[in-house]
Amino acid sequence: RDWAGGVGFLPPLALTASGAGVVTIVPDHDGILRSVPLLSMLGGELYPSLGLEALKVYLGADSVTAQVTPPQTASLRQPPGIAGIALGSAAFLPTSADGRIWLHARPQSGDRYVSAIDVLTGRVEPKRIKDHIVLIGATSAGLGDTVRSPLGEAVPGVEGHLQLNEQLLTSEYLLRPSWENQAFTALVLAYALSLALM
């Protein structure tokens, strides 16, 4: 995704942050969040998504590198574009050619959420969040950060990041085959030809 502009960290946070990632996730034209780009362009520079950067920090990786297939070496099995993202030597994440991860939508679960007030007042066992990736986000529908999942649920925007992290950690995200577009085009042409011959 290429963004014309953006807002960075506040200076006090920038001095202490372990990493920085793009927070904005944009659903498809119909308002359903099906995929998340792992990289976004901002001012001519590539930035990782919040989920990718959180995973990088969690794994202790020192870099994010896009493995790119140039057009001259592309094939039906591997189209030109991004083949995947490497987090140092800690992990390699295959992606679609545009660097997206297709989410394997799961129902929203309250088990994955902890109220900030409960954390701040000590009502949450420390082991519940220790050594976990913790995302802080607004969950109130009135705040406007709501997207629709493929399951038809209206979920907080942070749920997209949460499911991305969960699926990157478990390698349980969806991969569309590289030949999908060609197969779909061939099917449409075959169908049109069959209609024309009738």
Secondary structure, 3 states (H helix, E strand, C coil): CEECCCCCCCHHHHHHCCCCCECCCCCCCCCECCEEECEEEECCEEEEEHHHHHHHHHHCCCCEEEEEECHHHCCCCCCCEEEEEEECCCEEEECCCCCEEECCCCCCCHHHCCCHHHHHCCCCCHHHCCCCCCCCCCCCHHHCCEEECCCCCEEEHHHHHHHHHHHHHHCCCECCCCCHHHHHHHHHHHHHHHHHHC
